[in-house]
């Protein structure tokens, strides 16, 4: 899953995502002027389906309208 998130400090968002998806590989893919792309994937490399609840938990720290899914 790739998320594009509006943020000023991508490293802070990266830490939030790593704390939320503790069993997954979370990386900062690319920084833009006001957003950043983050990839969340299984460490095994297998295709994974992620539940909506994780994004809802993320929305407690980042407003949902700032989170986009690729």
CNS distance restraints for C-alpha pairs under 8 A (distance, minus, plus):
assign (resid   1 and name CA) (resid  39 and name CA) 5.78 0.50 0.50
assign (resid   1 and name CA) (resid  40 and name CA) 5.22 0.50 0.50
assign (resid   1 and name CA) (resid  41 and name CA) 6.36 0.50 0.50
assign (resid   1 and name CA) (resid  50 and name CA) 7.94 0.50 0.50
assign (resid   1 and name CA) (resid  69 and name CA) 7.35 0.50 0.50
assign (resid   1 and name CA) (resid  70 and name CA) 7.05 0.50 0.50
assign (resid   2 and name CA) (resid  37 and name CA) 6.60 0.50 0.50
assign (resid   2 and name CA) (resid  38 and name CA) 5.54 0.50 0.50
assign (resid   2 and name CA) (resid  39 and name CA) 4.42 0.50 0.50
assign (resid   2 and name CA) (resid  40 and name CA) 6.26 0.50 0.50
assign (resid   2 and name CA) (resid  69 and name CA) 6.02 0.50 0.50
assign (resid   2 and name CA) (resid  70 and name CA) 5.30 0.50 0.50
assign (resid   3 and name CA) (resid  37 and name CA) 5.57 0.50 0.50
assign (resid   3 and name CA) (resid  38 and name CA) 5.19 0.50 0.50
assign (resid   3 and name CA) (resid  39 and name CA) 6.42 0.50 0.50
assign (resid   3 and name CA) (resid  67 and name CA) 6.72 0.50 0.50
assign (resid   3 and name CA) (resid  68 and name CA) 5.55 0.50 0.50
assign (resid   3 and name CA) (resid  69 and name CA) 4.69 0.50 0.50
assign (resid   3 and name CA) (resid  70 and name CA) 6.03 0.50 0.50
assign (resid   4 and name CA) (resid  35 and name CA) 6.48 0.50 0.50
assign (resid   4 and name CA) (resid  36 and name CA) 5.50 0.50 0.50
assign (resid   4 and name CA) (resid  37 and name CA) 4.41 0.50 0.50
assign (resid   4 and name CA) (resid  38 and name CA) 6.40 0.50 0.50
assign (resid   4 and name CA) (resid  67 and name CA) 6.04 0.50 0.50
assign (resid   4 and name CA) (resid  68 and name CA) 4.99 0.50 0.50
assign (resid   4 and name CA) (resid  69 and name CA) 6.27 0.50 0.50
assign (resid   4 and name CA) (resid  70 and name CA) 7.20 0.50 0.50
assign (resid   5 and name CA) (resid  35 and name CA) 5.33 0.50 0.50
assign (resid   5 and name CA) (resid  36 and name CA) 5.55 0.50 0.50
assign (resid   5 and name CA) (resid  37 and name CA) 6.53 0.50 0.50
assign (resid   5 and name CA) (resid  38 and name CA) 7.84 0.50 0.50
assign (resid   5 and name CA) (resid  66 and name CA) 5.54 0.50 0.50
assign (resid   5 and name CA) (resid  67 and name CA) 4.65 0.50 0.50
assign (resid   5 and name CA) (resid  68 and name CA) 6.15 0.50 0.50
assign (resid   6 and name CA) (resid  34 and name CA) 5.75 0.50 0.50
assign (resid   6 and name CA) (resid  35 and name CA) 4.11 0.50 0.50
assign (resid   6 and name CA) (resid  36 and name CA) 6.58 0.50 0.50
assign (resid   6 and name CA) (resid  66 and name CA) 5.11 0.50 0.50
assign (resid   6 and name CA) (resid  67 and name CA) 6.77 0.50 0.50
assign (resid   7 and name CA) (resid  13 and name CA) 7.50 0.50 0.50
assign (resid   7 and name CA) (resid  34 and name CA) 5.89 0.50 0.50
assign (resid   7 and name CA) (resid  35 and name CA) 5.30 0.50 0.50
assign (resid   7 and name CA) (resid  36 and name CA) 6.94 0.50 0.50
assign (resid   8 and name CA) (resid  34 and name CA) 6.20 0.50 0.50
assign (resid   8 and name CA) (resid  35 and name CA) 7.30 0.50 0.50
assign (resid   9 and name CA) (resid  13 and name CA) 6.87 0.50 0.50
assign (resid  10 and name CA) (resid  14 and name CA) 6.03 0.50 0.50
assign (resid  10 and name CA) (resid  28 and name CA) 7.61 0.50 0.50
assign (resid  10 and name CA) (resid  31 and name CA) 7.36 0.50 0.50
assign (resid  10 and name CA) (resid  35 and name CA) 7.89 0.50 0.50
assign (resid  10 and name CA) (resid  36 and name CA) 6.36 0.50 0.50
assign (resid  11 and name CA) (resid  15 and name CA) 6.30 0.50 0.50
assign (resid  11 and name CA) (resid  28 and name CA) 7.91 0.50 0.50
assign (resid  12 and name CA) (resid  16 and name CA) 6.39 0.50 0.50
assign (resid  13 and name CA) (resid  17 and name CA) 6.18 0.50 0.50
assign (resid  14 and name CA) (resid  18 and name CA) 6.15 0.50 0.50
assign (resid  14 and name CA) (resid  26 and name CA) 7.37 0.50 0.50
assign (resid  14 and name CA) (resid  27 and name CA) 7.09 0.50 0.50
assign (resid  14 and name CA) (resid  28 and name CA) 6.55 0.50 0.50
assign (resid  14 and name CA) (resid  38 and name CA) 7.39 0.50 0.50
assign (resid  15 and name CA) (resid  19 and name CA) 6.14 0.50 0.50
assign (resid  16 and name CA) (resid  20 and name CA) 6.21 0.50 0.50
assign (resid  16 and name CA) (resid  58 and name CA) 7.73 0.50 0.50
assign (resid  17 and name CA) (resid  21 and name CA) 5.91 0.50 0.50
assign (resid  17 and name CA) (resid  26 and name CA) 6.95 0.50 0.50
assign (resid  17 and name CA) (resid  58 and name CA) 7.55 0.50 0.50
assign (resid  18 and name CA) (resid  22 and name CA) 5.54 0.50 0.50
assign (resid  18 and name CA) (resid  24 and name CA) 7.71 0.50 0.50
assign (resid  18 and name CA) (resid  25 and name CA) 7.79 0.50 0.50
assign (resid  18 and name CA) (resid  26 and name CA) 5.92 0.50 0.50
assign (resid  20 and name CA) (resid  54 and name CA) 7.11 0.50 0.50
assign (resid  20 and name CA) (resid  57 and name CA) 7.85 0.50 0.50
assign (resid  20 and name CA) (resid  58 and name CA) 7.42 0.50 0.50
assign (resid  21 and name CA) (resid  25 and name CA) 7.88 0.50 0.50
assign (resid  21 and name CA) (resid  26 and name CA) 7.52 0.50 0.50
assign (resid  21 and name CA) (resid  40 and name CA) 7.87 0.50 0.50
assign (resid  21 and name CA) (resid  54 and name CA) 7.80 0.50 0.50
assign (resid  23 and name CA) (resid  42 and name CA) 7.68 0.50 0.50
assign (resid  23 and name CA) (resid  43 and name CA) 7.86 0.50 0.50
assign (resid  24 and name CA) (resid  40 and name CA) 6.43 0.50 0.50
assign (resid  24 and name CA) (resid  41 and name CA) 5.70 0.50 0.50
assign (resid  24 and name CA) (resid  42 and name CA) 5.04 0.50 0.50
assign (resid  24 and name CA) (resid  43 and name CA) 5.87 0.50 0.50
assign (resid  25 and name CA) (resid  39 and name CA) 7.88 0.50 0.50
assign (resid  25 and name CA) (resid  40 and name CA) 5.72 0.50 0.50
assign (resid  25 and name CA) (resid  41 and name CA) 5.30 0.50 0.50
assign (resid  25 and name CA) (resid  42 and name CA) 5.93 0.50 0.50
assign (resid  25 and name CA) (resid  43 and name CA) 5.48 0.50 0.50
assign (resid  26 and name CA) (resid  38 and name CA) 6.96 0.50 0.50
assign (resid  26 and name CA) (resid  39 and name CA) 5.64 0.50 0.50
assign (resid  26 and name CA) (resid  40 and name CA) 4.60 0.50 0.50
assign (resid  26 and name CA) (resid  41 and name CA) 6.65 0.50 0.50
assign (resid  27 and name CA) (resid  38 and name CA) 5.63 0.50 0.50
assign (resid  27 and name CA) (resid  39 and name CA) 5.32 0.50 0.50
assign (resid  27 and name CA) (resid  40 and name CA) 6.75 0.50 0.50
assign (resid  28 and name CA) (resid  36 and name CA) 7.39 0.50 0.50
assign (resid  28 and name CA) (resid  37 and name CA) 6.17 0.50 0.50
assign (resid  28 and name CA) (resid  38 and name CA) 4.59 0.50 0.50
assign (resid  28 and name CA) (resid  39 and name CA) 6.51 0.50 0.50
assign (resid  29 and name CA) (resid  36 and name CA) 7.50 0.50 0.50
assign (resid  29 and name CA) (resid  37 and name CA) 5.32 0.50 0.50
assign (resid  29 and name CA) (resid  38 and name CA) 5.35 0.50 0.50
assign (resid  29 and name CA) (resid  39 and name CA) 6.43 0.50 0.50
assign (resid  30 and name CA) (resid  36 and name CA) 5.64 0.50 0.50
assign (resid  30 and name CA) (resid  37 and name CA) 5.19 0.50 0.50
assign (resid  30 and name CA) (resid  38 and name CA) 7.32 0.50 0.50
assign (resid  31 and name CA) (resid  35 and name CA) 6.35 0.50 0.50
assign (resid  31 and name CA) (resid  36 and name CA) 4.36 0.50 0.50
assign (resid  31 and name CA) (resid  37 and name CA) 6.50 0.50 0.50
assign (resid  32 and name CA) (resid  36 and name CA) 5.54 0.50 0.50
assign (resid  41 and name CA) (resid  45 and name CA) 6.95 0.50 0.50
assign (resid  41 and name CA) (resid  47 and name CA) 7.60 0.50 0.50
assign (resid  41 and name CA) (resid  48 and name CA) 7.02 0.50 0.50
assign (resid  42 and name CA) (resid  46 and name CA) 6.08 0.50 0.50
assign (resid  42 and name CA) (resid  47 and name CA) 7.13 0.50 0.50
assign (resid  42 and name CA) (resid  48 and name CA) 6.52 0.50 0.50
assign (resid  50 and name CA) (resid  54 and name CA) 7.54 0.50 0.50
assign (resid  51 and name CA) (resid  55 and name CA) 7.82 0.50 0.50
assign (resid  52 and name CA) (resid  56 and name CA) 6.37 0.50 0.50
assign (resid  53 and name CA) (resid  57 and name CA) 6.12 0.50 0.50
assign (resid  54 and name CA) (resid  58 and name CA) 6.29 0.50 0.50
assign (resid  55 and name CA) (resid  59 and name CA) 6.19 0.50 0.50
assign (resid  56 and name CA) (resid  60 and name CA) 6.93 0.50 0.50
assign (resid  56 and name CA) (resid  64 and name CA) 7.75 0.50 0.50
assign (resid  57 and name CA) (resid  61 and name CA) 7.76 0.50 0.50
assign (resid  58 and name CA) (resid  62 and name CA) 6.16 0.50 0.50
assign (resid  59 and name CA) (resid  63 and name CA) 5.15 0.50 0.50
assign (resid  59 and name CA) (resid  64 and name CA) 5.02 0.50 0.50
assign (resid  62 and name CA) (resid  66 and name CA) 6.90 0.50 0.50
assign (resid  62 and name CA) (resid  67 and name CA) 7.61 0.50 0.50
assign (resid  63 and name CA) (resid  67 and name CA) 7.28 0.50 0.50
